[in-house]
């Protein structure tokens, strides 16, 4: 999954509970491809705060993702790294 695909997916996700599964699928795809997971979560955290809360509640007990909620990068840096 390249950066353009990731950006298309992020842009298609709305800040609503209905897009929870879609966003979780995206995160798993990025994780499997060893992609920019921290940057994507930082962007979701800032641009879709309601959805971020749903994701956090859903994945906080997953060992691979629980650390992700404690980490973040600067929002502008995350956008720059994804070439937004």
N, C-alpha and C positions, 0 to 999 in steps of 0.2 A: 504494500500500500504506500503510494508516494504522497508527497505533501499536497499536491493538487487534489487527490482523492480525499484526503483527510479534510481539507478546507471545504470541499463540496459537501461532505457529510456534516461537518459542523454547521455550515450555513443552512442546511436543510432541517436541522433540529430546532424545534421551537422550545420556548421556556414553559413547558407544560408537562404534566404527569404522563400524558399519552405518548410522549416521545422517550419515556424512560428506557424501554427495551431497546429502542433504536440506538440510544446513546450508549447503553451498556454493551451492545454488540460492537459498536465502534471502538470502545475502549479495549475490549478483548482482542479485536483485530490488530489494533495498534500494539498491544502488549505482545501478541504472537510474533509480530514482525519487528519487535524491538524498536519501535518508532518513538516519536516525541510525546510520550504519555504525560509527562509533567507539564509540558507546554499546553497540551490540549486541555488538561484539567484546569489549568490556570485561566485559560480563555473561557471555558464553560463557567467557571466560578464567577468571573466578572461579567460575562455577557448574558448568562442564563442562571441567575442565582437560585431561583426556585427549583429548577431541574437539578442543579448541583446538590441541593439539600436532599432531594429524592435519591440521587445516586449515592450520596454519602451514607444515608440510612440503609440503603440496600447492600452496599459493598463493604461497609466498614468492618464487618466480621470476616471478610475474605483476607487472608494473610497477605496475599500479593498486592492488594489494593489499600489496605489500611494505612500503610506507610505513605501512600500517595496523598492522602488527605492532610498529612502533616507537612508535606513538602510543597513548595511553590517557587516560582521564579517571578520576577517582575513582569507585570502584565504586558508592558510595551516590548520587553525583551522576548517574551513568549510569542507575541505577534510577529516580531521581526524574524525569529527563528523559523517560523512557519511561512514567512514571506507574505504576510497578510497586508 
